[in-house]
Amino acid sequence: VAAYAALDADARTRLEGLHGVHSYSTLSANFERYSGLPSGLSAERLSKLPNVLQPLVMRTPAPDRPSLYLAPHAMAGVHGMALEEGEALLVNLVRHTTARRFVYRHEW
């Protein structure tokens, strides 16, 4: 919620109506790349799992406020955008949302 609120008005307007493409193929590839382990999803199985569109901005249930909805490990781009443009937007949003001021770190 705070990361969305900190975006300037132009950025918030640009995000209205945009949807991230959530992909099991991207999720599987990233899991294998980062863990070095097989994902357990065969190419045949992945071909049967459709991409899912999720809004980049969702509303929190209570109180009703807009919030960014990002899953960079599983997002293959932004629907309706050229791949490079969508990836650039996602990279910028992830960098923004993971800035120190928006990240809670708990120490035991």
Phi, psi and omega per residue, in radians:
V1 nan -0.806 -3.109
A2 -1.155 -0.664 3.138
A3 -1.139 -0.704 3.088
Y4 -1.127 -0.823 -3.106
A5 -1.061 -0.491 -3.107
A6 -1.420 -0.186 3.070
L7 -1.206 2.602 3.087
D8 -1.296 2.883 -3.049
A9 -1.027 -0.671 3.130
D10 -1.104 -0.745 3.134
A11 -1.130 -0.758 3.125
R12 -1.086 -0.725 3.115
T13 -1.123 -0.722 3.142
R14 -1.068 -0.603 -3.085
L15 -1.362 -0.321 -3.112
E16 -1.007 2.190 3.075
G17 1.429 -0.066 3.129
L18 -1.445 2.545 -3.126
H19 -2.203 2.337 3.010
G20 -1.391 2.548 3.094
V21 -1.660 1.893 3.126
H22 -1.602 2.190 -2.977
S23 -2.267 2.224 3.050
Y24 -1.160 -0.532 3.097
S25 -1.124 -0.753 3.094
T26 -1.143 -0.766 3.113
L27 -1.030 -0.812 -3.124
S28 -1.103 -0.809 -3.133
A29 -1.099 -0.735 3.131
N30 -1.182 -0.685 3.092
F31 -1.035 -0.841 -3.123
E32 -1.132 -0.718 -3.126
R33 -1.124 -0.768 -3.040
Y34 -1.489 -0.513 -3.100
S35 -1.687 -0.416 -3.053
G36 1.338 0.141 -3.124
L37 -1.951 2.668 3.061
P38 -1.204 2.536 -3.107
S39 -1.329 -0.359 -3.099
G40 1.521 -0.004 3.109
L41 -1.834 2.029 -3.136
S42 -1.273 2.821 3.086
A43 -1.034 -0.654 3.117
E44 -1.106 -0.791 -3.141
R45 -1.130 -0.769 -3.141
L46 -1.063 -0.621 -3.129
S47 -1.157 -0.323 -3.128
K48 -1.683 -0.062 -3.133
L49 -1.771 1.895 -3.084
P50 -1.263 2.691 2.982
N51 -1.159 2.680 -3.136
V52 -2.171 2.307 3.089
L53 -1.599 2.282 3.084
Q54 -2.258 2.416 3.121
P55 -1.085 2.478 3.076
L56 -1.249 -0.392 3.088
V57 -2.126 2.127 3.069
M58 -2.066 2.882 3.126
R59 -1.839 2.369 3.092
T60 -1.280 2.597 -3.076
P61 -1.197 -0.685 -3.113
A62 -2.716 2.035 -0.090
P63 -1.314 2.810 -3.084
D64 -1.281 1.637 -3.124
R65 -2.359 2.594 3.126
P66 -1.279 2.539 -3.128
S67 -2.555 2.559 3.085
L68 -1.271 2.440 3.112
Y69 -2.100 1.740 -3.067
L70 -2.206 2.474 3.047
A71 -2.456 1.317 -3.000
P72 -1.049 -0.420 3.128
H73 -1.258 -0.284 -3.065
A74 -2.216 -0.013 -3.081
M75 -1.593 2.230 -3.107
A76 -1.689 -0.003 -3.134
G77 2.599 -2.855 3.125
V78 -2.119 2.186 -3.092
H79 -0.988 2.279 3.093
G80 1.503 -0.040 3.121
M81 -1.918 2.618 2.993
A82 -1.022 2.592 -3.065
L83 -0.917 -0.843 -3.090
E84 -1.124 -0.719 3.134
E85 -1.145 -0.772 3.129
G86 -1.121 -0.763 3.120
E87 -1.105 -0.716 3.125
A88 -1.087 -0.733 3.109
L89 -1.086 -0.807 -3.136
L90 -1.106 -0.742 3.103
V91 -1.027 -0.799 3.137
N92 -1.101 -0.715 3.129
L93 -1.170 -0.726 3.124
V94 -1.142 -0.746 3.099
R95 -1.076 -0.707 3.124
H96 -1.121 -0.857 -3.052
T97 -1.243 -0.368 -3.135
T98 -1.746 0.190 3.034
A99 -1.059 2.565 -3.057
R100 -0.850 -0.671 -3.064
R101 -1.184 -0.286 3.141
F102 -1.854 -0.043 -3.052
V103 -1.825 2.211 3.052
Y104 -1.594 2.248 3.079
R105 -2.130 2.101 3.138
H106 -1.687 2.342 3.071
E107 -2.006 2.268 3.132
W108 -1.457 nan nan
